[in-house]
Amino acid sequence: METRIALIGIIVSDRRQIGRLNELLSEHQQYILGRMGLPHQNEGISLISIAIEAPEDVISTISGRIGMMEGISTKVIYAKK
């Protein structure tokens, strides 16, 4: 199956969700190329970026599941071919 390269941007405003988010990302670790997290203490949020290479439906599923979590926003940017 053809894969795509994408960047998933995540903003966590409810830190109680971090454990669930980490579990979800661990389930799909075989697709993750890299991850960077930046806590923004003054605002009480965390900014996370995930570089991923996976089939497009897998990327959409991961992003969708993340977006359904309370207190978490997500957006995907796909690399142009």
PDB file of N, CA, C and O in Angstrom, chain B, residues numbered from 101:
ATOM      1  N   MET B 101       0.848  -1.182   0.000  1.00  0.00           N
ATOM      2  CA  MET B 101       0.000   0.000   0.000  1.00  0.00           C
ATOM      3  C   MET B 101       0.889   1.239   0.000  1.00  0.00           C
ATOM      4  O   MET B 101       1.904   1.289   0.695  1.00  0.00           O
ATOM      5  N   GLU B 102       0.499   2.233  -0.783  1.00  0.00           N
ATOM      6  CA  GLU B 102       1.265   3.466  -0.895  1.00  0.00           C
ATOM      7  C   GLU B 102       1.194   4.275   0.394  1.00  0.00           C
ATOM      8  O   GLU B 102       0.136   4.405   1.009  1.00  0.00           O
ATOM      9  N   THR B 103       2.344   4.817   0.790  1.00  0.00           N
ATOM     10  CA  THR B 103       2.383   5.619   2.008  1.00  0.00           C
ATOM     11  C   THR B 103       2.509   7.098   1.661  1.00  0.00           C
ATOM     12  O   THR B 103       2.911   7.469   0.558  1.00  0.00           O
ATOM     13  N   ARG B 104       2.155   7.921   2.628  1.00  0.00           N
ATOM     14  CA  ARG B 104       2.289   9.373   2.524  1.00  0.00           C
ATOM     15  C   ARG B 104       3.106   9.854   3.713  1.00  0.00           C
ATOM     16  O   ARG B 104       3.143   9.212   4.763  1.00  0.00           O
ATOM     17  N   ILE B 105       3.750  10.976   3.533  1.00  0.00           N
ATOM     18  CA  ILE B 105       4.479  11.625   4.620  1.00  0.00           C
ATOM     19  C   ILE B 105       3.644  12.816   5.058  1.00  0.00           C
ATOM     20  O   ILE B 105       3.162  13.593   4.233  1.00  0.00           O
ATOM     21  N   ALA B 106       3.481  12.947   6.363  1.00  0.00           N
ATOM     22  CA  ALA B 106       2.650  14.026   6.893  1.00  0.00           C
ATOM     23  C   ALA B 106       3.193  14.510   8.231  1.00  0.00           C
ATOM     24  O   ALA B 106       4.022  13.859   8.867  1.00  0.00           O
ATOM     25  N   LEU B 107       2.706  15.651   8.627  1.00  0.00           N
ATOM     26  CA  LEU B 107       2.999  16.221   9.935  1.00  0.00           C
ATOM     27  C   LEU B 107       1.663  16.383  10.648  1.00  0.00           C
ATOM     28  O   LEU B 107       0.751  17.033  10.137  1.00  0.00           O
ATOM     29  N   ILE B 108       1.556  15.793  11.825  1.00  0.00           N
ATOM     30  CA  ILE B 108       0.352  15.947  12.640  1.00  0.00           C
ATOM     31  C   ILE B 108       0.678  16.953  13.738  1.00  0.00           C
ATOM     32  O   ILE B 108       1.560  16.721  14.565  1.00  0.00           O
ATOM     33  N   GLY B 109      -0.038  18.066  13.736  1.00  0.00           N
ATOM     34  CA  GLY B 109       0.118  19.077  14.778  1.00  0.00           C
ATOM     35  C   GLY B 109      -0.945  18.867  15.845  1.00  0.00           C
ATOM     36  O   GLY B 109      -2.124  18.698  15.535  1.00  0.00           O
ATOM     37  N   ILE B 110      -0.520  18.878  17.097  1.00  0.00           N
ATOM     38  CA  ILE B 110      -1.435  18.601  18.213  1.00  0.00           C
ATOM     39  C   ILE B 110      -1.269  19.681  19.275  1.00  0.00           C
ATOM     40  O   ILE B 110      -0.147  20.033  19.640  1.00  0.00           O
ATOM     41  N   ILE B 111      -2.394  20.206  19.771  1.00  0.00           N
ATOM     42  CA  ILE B 111      -2.382  21.129  20.912  1.00  0.00           C
ATOM     43  C   ILE B 111      -3.190  20.477  22.026  1.00  0.00           C
ATOM     44  O   ILE B 111      -4.370  20.168  21.863  1.00  0.00           O
ATOM     45  N   VAL B 112      -2.529  20.276  23.154  1.00  0.00           N
ATOM     46  CA  VAL B 112      -3.172  19.647  24.313  1.00  0.00           C
ATOM     47  C   VAL B 112      -3.454  20.723  25.353  1.00  0.00           C
ATOM     48  O   VAL B 112      -2.532  21.315  25.913  1.00  0.00           O
ATOM     49  N   SER B 113      -4.739  20.970  25.605  1.00  0.00           N
ATOM     50  CA  SER B 113      -5.097  21.952  26.634  1.00  0.00           C
ATOM     51  C   SER B 113      -5.598  21.277  27.909  1.00  0.00           C
ATOM     52  O   SER B 113      -5.779  21.939  28.931  1.00  0.00           O
ATOM     53  N   ASP B 114      -5.823  19.967  27.855  1.00  0.00           N
ATOM     54  CA  ASP B 114      -6.227  19.192  29.035  1.00  0.00           C
ATOM     55  C   ASP B 114      -5.152  18.131  29.278  1.00  0.00           C
ATOM     56  O   ASP B 114      -5.155  17.072  28.650  1.00  0.00           O
ATOM     57  N   ARG B 115      -4.256  18.426  30.178  1.00  0.00           N
ATOM     58  CA  ARG B 115      -3.110  17.542  30.425  1.00  0.00           C
ATOM     59  C   ARG B 115      -3.496  16.155  30.939  1.00  0.00           C
ATOM     60  O   ARG B 115      -2.684  15.231  30.908  1.00  0.00           O
ATOM     61  N   ARG B 116      -4.728  16.012  31.407  1.00  0.00           N
ATOM     62  CA  ARG B 116      -5.176  14.688  31.854  1.00  0.00           C
ATOM     63  C   ARG B 116      -5.270  13.717  30.683  1.00  0.00           C
ATOM     64  O   ARG B 116      -5.344  12.507  30.892  1.00  0.00           O
ATOM     65  N   GLN B 117      -5.269  14.225  29.464  1.00  0.00           N
ATOM     66  CA  GLN B 117      -5.380  13.389  28.272  1.00  0.00           C
ATOM     67  C   GLN B 117      -4.030  12.891  27.745  1.00  0.00           C
ATOM     68  O   GLN B 117      -3.994  12.081  26.819  1.00  0.00           O
ATOM     69  N   ILE B 118      -2.939  13.358  28.313  1.00  0.00           N
ATOM     70  CA  ILE B 118      -1.602  13.006  27.818  1.00  0.00           C
ATOM     71  C   ILE B 118      -1.375  11.495  27.818  1.00  0.00           C
ATOM     72  O   ILE B 118      -0.804  10.961  26.867  1.00  0.00           O
ATOM     73  N   GLY B 119      -1.804  10.806  28.853  1.00  0.00           N
ATOM     74  CA  GLY B 119      -1.631   9.353  28.932  1.00  0.00           C
ATOM     75  C   GLY B 119      -2.339   8.644  27.793  1.00  0.00           C
ATOM     76  O   GLY B 119      -1.765   7.758  27.160  1.00  0.00           O
ATOM     77  N   ARG B 120      -3.583   9.026  27.526  1.00  0.00           N
ATOM     78  CA  ARG B 120      -4.346   8.426  26.417  1.00  0.00           C
ATOM     79  C   ARG B 120      -3.684   8.725  25.082  1.00  0.00           C
ATOM     80  O   ARG B 120      -3.606   7.856  24.214  1.00  0.00           O
ATOM     81  N   LEU B 121      -3.206   9.955  24.916  1.00  0.00           N
ATOM     82  CA  LEU B 121      -2.536  10.338  23.684  1.00  0.00           C
ATOM     83  C   LEU B 121      -1.277   9.502  23.477  1.00  0.00           C
ATOM     84  O   LEU B 121      -1.040   8.993  22.382  1.00  0.00           O
ATOM     85  N   ASN B 122      -0.478   9.362  24.518  1.00  0.00           N
ATOM     86  CA  ASN B 122       0.751   8.566  24.414  1.00  0.00           C
ATOM     87  C   ASN B 122       0.450   7.104  24.083  1.00  0.00           C
ATOM     88  O   ASN B 122       1.182   6.483  23.313  1.00  0.00           O
ATOM     89  N   GLU B 123      -0.613   6.553  24.653  1.00  0.00           N
ATOM     90  CA  GLU B 123      -1.009   5.175  24.337  1.00  0.00           C
ATOM     91  C   GLU B 123      -1.353   5.038  22.857  1.00  0.00           C
ATOM     92  O   GLU B 123      -0.925   4.092  22.196  1.00  0.00           O
ATOM     93  N   LEU B 124      -2.125   5.985  22.347  1.00  0.00           N
ATOM     94  CA  LEU B 124      -2.514   5.954  20.940  1.00  0.00           C
ATOM     95  C   LEU B 124      -1.289   6.040  20.028  1.00  0.00           C
ATOM     96  O   LEU B 124      -1.178   5.294  19.055  1.00  0.00           O
ATOM     97  N   LEU B 125      -0.380   6.947  20.349  1.00  0.00           N
ATOM     98  CA  LEU B 125       0.817   7.094  19.534  1.00  0.00           C
ATOM     99  C   LEU B 125       1.702   5.850  19.620  1.00  0.00           C
ATOM    100  O   LEU B 125       2.326   5.467  18.630  1.00  0.00           O
ATOM    101  N   SER B 126       1.762   5.226  20.774  1.00  0.00           N
ATOM    102  CA  SER B 126       2.544   3.994  20.929  1.00  0.00           C
ATOM    103  C   SER B 126       1.978   2.856  20.095  1.00  0.00           C
ATOM    104  O   SER B 126       2.728   2.021  19.589  1.00  0.00           O
ATOM    105  N   GLU B 127       0.658   2.818  19.949  1.00  0.00           N
ATOM    106  CA  GLU B 127       0.018   1.790  19.123  1.00  0.00           C
ATOM    107  C   GLU B 127       0.440   1.905  17.657  1.00  0.00           C
ATOM    108  O   GLU B 127       0.415   0.916  16.925  1.00  0.00           O
ATOM    109  N   HIS B 128       0.821   3.095  17.234  1.00  0.00           N
ATOM    110  CA  HIS B 128       1.178   3.335  15.837  1.00  0.00           C
ATOM    111  C   HIS B 128       2.647   3.733  15.681  1.00  0.00           C
ATOM    112  O   HIS B 128       3.009   4.421  14.727  1.00  0.00           O
ATOM    113  N   GLN B 129       3.481   3.303  16.610  1.00  0.00           N
ATOM    114  CA  GLN B 129       4.873   3.727  16.606  1.00  0.00           C
ATOM    115  C   GLN B 129       5.651   3.300  15.363  1.00  0.00           C
ATOM    116  O   GLN B 129       6.654   3.921  15.013  1.00  0.00           O
ATOM    117  N   GLN B 130       5.192   2.241  14.695  1.00  0.00           N
ATOM    118  CA  GLN B 130       5.905   1.768  13.511  1.00  0.00           C
ATOM    119  C   GLN B 130       5.837   2.785  12.356  1.00  0.00           C
ATOM    120  O   GLN B 130       6.639   2.713  11.425  1.00  0.00           O
ATOM    121  N   TYR B 131       4.897   3.716  12.411  1.00  0.00           N
ATOM    122  CA  TYR B 131       4.753   4.725  11.363  1.00  0.00           C
ATOM    123  C   TYR B 131       5.405   6.061  11.721  1.00  0.00           C
ATOM    124  O   TYR B 131       5.621   6.896  10.843  1.00  0.00           O
ATOM    125  N   ILE B 132       5.717   6.267  12.985  1.00  0.00           N
ATOM    126  CA  ILE B 132       6.192   7.574  13.445  1.00  0.00           C
ATOM    127  C   ILE B 132       7.685   7.733  13.169  1.00  0.00           C
ATOM    128  O   ILE B 132       8.505   6.927  13.608  1.00  0.00           O
ATOM    129  N   LEU B 133       8.015   8.792  12.431  1.00  0.00           N
ATOM    130  CA  LEU B 133       9.406   9.091  12.107  1.00  0.00           C
ATOM    131  C   LEU B 133      10.072   9.908  13.205  1.00  0.00           C
ATOM    132  O   LEU B 133      11.266   9.759  13.461  1.00  0.00           O
ATOM    133  N   GLY B 134       9.299  10.768  13.850  1.00  0.00           N
ATOM    134  CA  GLY B 134       9.842  11.615  14.903  1.00  0.00           C
ATOM    135  C   GLY B 134       8.734  12.356  15.620  1.00  0.00           C
ATOM    136  O   GLY B 134       7.616  12.487  15.124  1.00  0.00           O
ATOM    137  N   ARG B 135       9.079  12.833  16.798  1.00  0.00           N
ATOM    138  CA  ARG B 135       8.096  13.511  17.637  1.00  0.00           C
ATOM    139  C   ARG B 135       8.795  14.614  18.423  1.00  0.00           C
ATOM    140  O   ARG B 135       9.902  14.428  18.928  1.00  0.00           O
ATOM    141  N   MET B 136       8.127  15.772  18.519  1.00  0.00           N
ATOM    142  CA  MET B 136       8.666  16.868  19.316  1.00  0.00           C
ATOM    143  C   MET B 136       7.535  17.443  20.153  1.00  0.00           C
ATOM    144  O   MET B 136       6.453  17.718  19.634  1.00  0.00           O
ATOM    145  N   GLY B 137       7.775  17.621  21.423  1.00  0.00           N
ATOM    146  CA  GLY B 137       6.787  18.207  22.314  1.00  0.00           C
ATOM    147  C   GLY B 137       7.351  19.410  23.032  1.00  0.00           C
ATOM    148  O   GLY B 137       8.485  19.398  23.512  1.00  0.00           O
ATOM    149  N   LEU B 138       6.539  20.449  23.097  1.00  0.00           N
ATOM    150  CA  LEU B 138       6.944  21.676  23.775  1.00  0.00           C
ATOM    151  C   LEU B 138       5.877  22.079  24.782  1.00  0.00           C
ATOM    152  O   LEU B 138       4.766  22.440  24.393  1.00  0.00           O
ATOM    153  N   PRO B 139       6.197  22.023  26.065  1.00  0.00           N
ATOM    154  CA  PRO B 139       5.225  22.505  27.050  1.00  0.00           C
ATOM    155  C   PRO B 139       5.246  24.036  27.088  1.00  0.00           C
ATOM    156  O   PRO B 139       6.312  24.651  27.054  1.00  0.00           O
ATOM    157  N   HIS B 140       4.085  24.629  27.156  1.00  0.00           N
ATOM    158  CA  HIS B 140       3.973  26.084  27.283  1.00  0.00           C
ATOM    159  C   HIS B 140       3.366  26.337  28.663  1.00  0.00           C
ATOM    160  O   HIS B 140       2.150  26.451  28.817  1.00  0.00           O
ATOM    161  N   GLN B 141       4.237  26.421  29.646  1.00  0.00           N
ATOM    162  CA  GLN B 141       3.824  26.488  31.047  1.00  0.00           C
ATOM    163  C   GLN B 141       2.904  27.658  31.346  1.00  0.00           C
ATOM    164  O   GLN B 141       1.931  27.505  32.084  1.00  0.00           O
ATOM    165  N   ASN B 142       3.196  28.820  30.785  1.00  0.00           N
ATOM    166  CA  ASN B 142       2.401  30.010  31.086  1.00  0.00           C
ATOM    167  C   ASN B 142       0.955  29.870  30.627  1.00  0.00           C
ATOM    168  O   ASN B 142       0.047  30.411  31.258  1.00  0.00           O
ATOM    169  N   GLU B 143       0.739  29.149  29.536  1.00  0.00           N
ATOM    170  CA  GLU B 143      -0.609  28.973  28.992  1.00  0.00           C
ATOM    171  C   GLU B 143      -1.245  27.661  29.435  1.00  0.00           C
ATOM    172  O   GLU B 143      -2.443  27.457  29.240  1.00  0.00           O
ATOM    173  N   GLY B 144      -0.456  26.773  30.026  1.00  0.00           N
ATOM    174  CA  GLY B 144      -0.979  25.487  30.479  1.00  0.00           C
ATOM    175  C   GLY B 144      -1.331  24.540  29.342  1.00  0.00           C
ATOM    176  O   GLY B 144      -2.234  23.714  29.471  1.00  0.00           O
ATOM    177  N   ILE B 145      -0.611  24.662  28.220  1.00  0.00           N
ATOM    178  CA  ILE B 145      -0.850  23.775  27.087  1.00  0.00           C
ATOM    179  C   ILE B 145       0.454  23.107  26.664  1.00  0.00           C
ATOM    180  O   ILE B 145       1.542  23.528  27.055  1.00  0.00           O
ATOM    181  N   SER B 146       0.323  22.069  25.865  1.00  0.00           N
ATOM    182  CA  SER B 146       1.480  21.415  25.256  1.00  0.00           C
ATOM    183  C   SER B 146       1.291  21.417  23.751  1.00  0.00           C
ATOM    184  O   SER B 146       0.192  21.181  23.249  1.00  0.00           O
ATOM    185  N   LEU B 147       2.373  21.686  23.038  1.00  0.00           N
ATOM    186  CA  LEU B 147       2.376  21.678  21.580  1.00  0.00           C
ATOM    187  C   LEU B 147       3.196  20.478  21.138  1.00  0.00           C
ATOM    188  O   LEU B 147       4.344  20.322  21.554  1.00  0.00           O
ATOM    189  N   ILE B 148       2.614  19.629  20.294  1.00  0.00           N
ATOM    190  CA  ILE B 148       3.276  18.399  19.875  1.00  0.00           C
ATOM    191  C   ILE B 148       3.205  18.302  18.360  1.00  0.00           C
ATOM    192  O   ILE B 148       2.164  18.561  17.757  1.00  0.00           O
ATOM    193  N   SER B 149       4.330  17.925  17.750  1.00  0.00           N
ATOM    194  CA  SER B 149       4.322  17.653  16.314  1.00  0.00           C
ATOM    195  C   SER B 149       4.819  16.225  16.096  1.00  0.00           C
ATOM    196  O   SER B 149       5.785  15.782  16.719  1.00  0.00           O
ATOM    197  N   ILE B 150       4.137  15.522  15.201  1.00  0.00           N
ATOM    198  CA  ILE B 150       4.458  14.139  14.889  1.00  0.00           C
ATOM    199  C   ILE B 150       4.752  14.051  13.398  1.00  0.00           C
ATOM    200  O   ILE B 150       3.887  14.372  12.583  1.00  0.00           O
ATOM    201  N   ALA B 151       5.954  13.624  13.025  1.00  0.00           N
ATOM    202  CA  ALA B 151       6.276  13.336  11.632  1.00  0.00           C
ATOM    203  C   ALA B 151       5.954  11.866  11.409  1.00  0.00           C
ATOM    204  O   ALA B 151       6.386  11.009  12.180  1.00  0.00           O
ATOM    205  N   ILE B 152       5.192  11.571  10.353  1.00  0.00           N
ATOM    206  CA  ILE B 152       4.675  10.224  10.156  1.00  0.00           C
ATOM    207  C   ILE B 152       4.743   9.835   8.683  1.00  0.00           C
ATOM    208  O   ILE B 152       4.564  10.671   7.797  1.00  0.00           O
ATOM    209  N   GLU B 153       5.001   8.559   8.438  1.00  0.00           N
ATOM    210  CA  GLU B 153       4.919   7.987   7.094  1.00  0.00           C
ATOM    211  C   GLU B 153       4.047   6.745   7.194  1.00  0.00           C
ATOM    212  O   GLU B 153       4.419   5.759   7.830  1.00  0.00           O
ATOM    213  N   ALA B 154       2.886   6.804   6.558  1.00  0.00           N
ATOM    214  CA  ALA B 154       1.902   5.727   6.680  1.00  0.00           C
ATOM    215  C   ALA B 154       0.908   5.838   5.536  1.00  0.00           C
ATOM    216  O   ALA B 154       0.865   6.861   4.853  1.00  0.00           O
ATOM    217  N   PRO B 155       0.102   4.793   5.315  1.00  0.00           N
ATOM    218  CA  PRO B 155      -0.991   4.927   4.360  1.00  0.00           C
ATOM    219  C   PRO B 155      -1.918   6.072   4.798  1.00  0.00           C
ATOM    220  O   PRO B 155      -2.086   6.324   5.992  1.00  0.00           O
ATOM    221  N   GLU B 156      -2.509   6.750   3.826  1.00  0.00           N
ATOM    222  CA  GLU B 156      -3.333   7.911   4.138  1.00  0.00           C
ATOM    223  C   GLU B 156      -4.483   7.589   5.085  1.00  0.00           C
ATOM    224  O   GLU B 156      -4.833   8.408   5.935  1.00  0.00           O
ATOM    225  N   ASP B 157      -5.076   6.399   4.947  1.00  0.00           N
ATOM    226  CA  ASP B 157      -6.183   6.050   5.840  1.00  0.00           C
ATOM    227  C   ASP B 157      -5.713   5.862   7.273  1.00  0.00           C
ATOM    228  O   ASP B 157      -6.466   6.137   8.208  1.00  0.00           O
ATOM    229  N   VAL B 158      -4.482   5.397   7.464  1.00  0.00           N
ATOM    230  CA  VAL B 158      -3.934   5.254   8.817  1.00  0.00           C
ATOM    231  C   VAL B 158      -3.707   6.632   9.431  1.00  0.00           C
ATOM    232  O   VAL B 158      -4.040   6.862  10.594  1.00  0.00           O
ATOM    233  N   ILE B 159      -3.141   7.545   8.648  1.00  0.00           N
ATOM    234  CA  ILE B 159      -2.911   8.907   9.143  1.00  0.00           C
ATOM    235  C   ILE B 159      -4.237   9.554   9.535  1.00  0.00           C
ATOM    236  O   ILE B 159      -4.340  10.184  10.587  1.00  0.00           O
ATOM    237  N   SER B 160      -5.238   9.395   8.692  1.00  0.00           N
ATOM    238  CA  SER B 160      -6.559   9.972   8.985  1.00  0.00           C
ATOM    239  C   SER B 160      -7.175   9.367  10.239  1.00  0.00           C
ATOM    240  O   SER B 160      -7.786  10.070  11.044  1.00  0.00           O
ATOM    241  N   THR B 161      -7.009   8.058  10.396  1.00  0.00           N
ATOM    242  CA  THR B 161      -7.547   7.382  11.584  1.00  0.00           C
ATOM    243  C   THR B 161      -6.874   7.881  12.849  1.00  0.00           C
ATOM    244  O   THR B 161      -7.542   8.172  13.840  1.00  0.00           O
ATOM    245  N   ILE B 162      -5.559   7.979  12.818  1.00  0.00           N
ATOM    246  CA  ILE B 162      -4.813   8.459  13.995  1.00  0.00           C
ATOM    247  C   ILE B 162      -5.255   9.879  14.341  1.00  0.00           C
ATOM    248  O   ILE B 162      -5.579  10.171  15.492  1.00  0.00           O
ATOM    249  N   SER B 163      -5.266  10.752  13.347  1.00  0.00           N
ATOM    250  CA  SER B 163      -5.655  12.146  13.587  1.00  0.00           C
ATOM    251  C   SER B 163      -7.095  12.236  14.089  1.00  0.00           C
ATOM    252  O   SER B 163      -7.392  13.016  14.994  1.00  0.00           O
ATOM    253  N   GLY B 164      -7.973  11.454  13.512  1.00  0.00           N
ATOM    254  CA  GLY B 164      -9.369  11.459  13.937  1.00  0.00           C
ATOM    255  C   GLY B 164      -9.540  11.019  15.374  1.00  0.00           C
ATOM    256  O   GLY B 164     -10.301  11.620  16.132  1.00  0.00           O
ATOM    257  N   ARG B 165      -8.822   9.957  15.749  1.00  0.00           N
ATOM    258  CA  ARG B 165      -8.911   9.476  17.132  1.00  0.00           C
ATOM    259  C   ARG B 165      -8.343  10.496  18.113  1.00  0.00           C
ATOM    260  O   ARG B 165      -8.871  10.671  19.211  1.00  0.00           O
ATOM    261  N   ILE B 166      -7.271  11.164  17.715  1.00  0.00           N
ATOM    262  CA  ILE B 166      -6.695  12.209  18.570  1.00  0.00           C
ATOM    263  C   ILE B 166      -7.692  13.358  18.712  1.00  0.00           C
ATOM    264  O   ILE B 166      -7.921  13.853  19.816  1.00  0.00           O
ATOM    265  N   GLY B 167      -8.280  13.779  17.602  1.00  0.00           N
ATOM    266  CA  GLY B 167      -9.215  14.901  17.601  1.00  0.00           C
ATOM    267  C   GLY B 167     -10.476  14.657  18.409  1.00  0.00           C
ATOM    268  O   GLY B 167     -11.129  15.611  18.834  1.00  0.00           O
ATOM    269  N   MET B 168     -10.833  13.393  18.629  1.00  0.00           N
ATOM    270  CA  MET B 168     -12.023  13.081  19.419  1.00  0.00           C
ATOM    271  C   MET B 168     -11.766  13.169  20.923  1.00  0.00           C
ATOM    272  O   MET B 168     -12.712  13.150  21.710  1.00  0.00           O
ATOM    273  N   MET B 169     -10.500  13.266  21.330  1.00  0.00           N
ATOM    274  CA  MET B 169     -10.185  13.368  22.754  1.00  0.00           C
ATOM    275  C   MET B 169     -10.529  14.772  23.256  1.00  0.00           C
ATOM    276  O   MET B 169     -10.255  15.773  22.595  1.00  0.00           O
ATOM    277  N   GLU B 170     -11.134  14.815  24.439  1.00  0.00           N
ATOM    278  CA  GLU B 170     -11.471  16.103  25.060  1.00  0.00           C
ATOM    279  C   GLU B 170     -10.196  16.901  25.333  1.00  0.00           C
ATOM    280  O   GLU B 170      -9.200  16.356  25.808  1.00  0.00           O
ATOM    281  N   GLY B 171     -10.241  18.188  25.027  1.00  0.00           N
ATOM    282  CA  GLY B 171      -9.116  19.063  25.353  1.00  0.00           C
ATOM    283  C   GLY B 171      -7.925  18.923  24.432  1.00  0.00           C
ATOM    284  O   GLY B 171      -6.828  19.365  24.774  1.00  0.00           O
ATOM    285  N   ILE B 172      -8.118  18.307  23.248  1.00  0.00           N
ATOM    286  CA  ILE B 172      -7.028  18.153  22.292  1.00  0.00           C
ATOM    287  C   ILE B 172      -7.511  18.591  20.909  1.00  0.00           C
ATOM    288  O   ILE B 172      -8.598  18.214  20.471  1.00  0.00           O
ATOM    289  N   SER B 173      -6.689  19.390  20.232  1.00  0.00           N
ATOM    290  CA  SER B 173      -6.955  19.806  18.857  1.00  0.00           C
ATOM    291  C   SER B 173      -5.852  19.238  17.974  1.00  0.00           C
ATOM    292  O   SER B 173      -4.710  19.097  18.411  1.00  0.00           O
ATOM    293  N   THR B 174      -6.194  18.913  16.731  1.00  0.00           N
ATOM    294  CA  THR B 174      -5.190  18.364  15.822  1.00  0.00           C
ATOM    295  C   THR B 174      -5.444  18.805  14.391  1.00  0.00           C
ATOM    296  O   THR B 174      -6.574  19.111  14.010  1.00  0.00           O
ATOM    297  N   LYS B 175      -4.380  18.833  13.610  1.00  0.00           N
ATOM    298  CA  LYS B 175      -4.456  19.178  12.194  1.00  0.00           C
ATOM    299  C   LYS B 175      -3.344  18.411  11.482  1.00  0.00           C
ATOM    300  O   LYS B 175      -2.262  18.217  12.036  1.00  0.00           O
ATOM    301  N   VAL B 176      -3.617  17.977  10.251  1.00  0.00           N
ATOM    302  CA  VAL B 176      -2.639  17.226   9.474  1.00  0.00           C
ATOM    303  C   VAL B 176      -2.225  18.029   8.247  1.00  0.00           C
ATOM    304  O   VAL B 176      -3.056  18.638   7.574  1.00  0.00           O
ATOM    305  N   ILE B 177      -0.939  18.018   7.975  1.00  0.00           N
ATOM    306  CA  ILE B 177      -0.394  18.615   6.758  1.00  0.00           C
ATOM    307  C   ILE B 177       0.318  17.504   5.997  1.00  0.00           C
ATOM    308  O   ILE B 177       1.229  16.866   6.525  1.00  0.00           O
ATOM    309  N   TYR B 178      -0.100  17.276   4.750  1.00  0.00           N
ATOM    310  CA  TYR B 178       0.508  16.236   3.922  1.00  0.00           C
ATOM    311  C   TYR B 178       1.585  16.836   3.028  1.00  0.00           C
ATOM    312  O   TYR B 178       1.446  17.950   2.523  1.00  0.00           O
ATOM    313  N   ALA B 179       2.672  16.067   2.840  1.00  0.00           N
ATOM    314  CA  ALA B 179       3.708  16.469   1.917  1.00  0.00           C
ATOM    315  C   ALA B 179       3.182  16.339   0.494  1.00  0.00           C
ATOM    316  O   ALA B 179       2.456  15.396   0.179  1.00  0.00           O
ATOM    317  N   LYS B 180       3.545  17.277  -0.353  1.00  0.00           N
ATOM    318  CA  LYS B 180       3.154  17.179  -1.760  1.00  0.00           C
ATOM    319  C   LYS B 180       4.030  16.130  -2.428  1.00  0.00           C
ATOM    320  O   LYS B 180       5.198  15.955  -2.081  1.00  0.00           O
ATOM    321  N   LYS B 181       3.445  15.446  -3.381  1.00  0.00           N
ATOM    322  CA  LYS B 181       4.211  14.424  -4.109  1.00  0.00           C
ATOM    323  C   LYS B 181       4.782  15.002  -5.369  1.00  0.00           C
ATOM    324  O   LYS B 181       5.459  14.299  -6.119  1.00  0.00           O
TER     325      LYS B 181
END
